[in-house]
Amino acid sequence: MAHLRETSDKALKLLRTLPRVQIGNLRPNPNSKQNDKRGRAQHGGDKHGAGNKGSGQRQNFMRLGYETGNQPFYMRFPYEPYYKGHHMKRQYPPISLLQLQVLIDTNRIDTSQPIDISTLCNSGLLKLKPAELEYGFQLTDDGLDNFKAKINIEVQHASEAVIAAVEKNGGVIRTSYYDPRSLHMLANPQKWFQKGVPIPSRMLPPQDAVDYYTNPKNRGYLANPEEISKERLVLAQKYGYELPKIENDSAYEMLTTTKDPRQIFYGLEPGWLINIVDKTIIKRKLE
């Protein structure tokens, strides 16, 4: 208590020596006021920061790469052959095994059903833009050691380590190709069904992608199923894990569900018409 009394006495003594608060001795805090006036600069402010004459000073918004009459940057150097067709190359946005596991743990993806592009887009966290040459998703090996889900998934590209991680847990992975129109349908199925147009057939992959999707090592959807079974065993021996028997699994029917090479949606055949308003499916008549 004595210590507190001494402190309060010192504070009161200090206040008695300080001048009274008056308008004359009030000052703003340092750097609290900024000068809004612009400096004269080179032209005294009359150019408004746009330079001296020319199209740069006027609101003539120049196209990308135009340098007001100079030789453009992209034309100063010789053509490189490895840039040929770069603007037409197919893009595959990545989704990691860690992201996939998080989507499963947060119940954004149901593992009791096969997973494809439509499932990933409907999660609300992944987007696919076919107009920007995005032809599907590639599954990457980030979070490889923490992936524990047993799934039946279809992606467009996957490495050997990713395939081993999925099959080690008793799952099935498949790589398949979709043409741009099919990708638009999978990215937003409701928008397509509202058009009232029958479901078209999926197109076959282009010539430069046939080798990838017919290779059983890549689990291509056009590969021989018997060759895929052999490659599953070879990969299990290479990575040193025991391959689970899908035949004895309780989810055997889900794990073996596949699409026809011409099919876009699970359970919906090409030529069927989906009526969202009446919640009906109009099937085509077989001749």
Summary of the structure (lengths in Angstrom):
residues: 287
radius of gyration: 32.7
end to end distance: 103.1
largest distance: 107.5
contacts: 649
relative contact order: 0.09
helix: 36%
strand: 10%
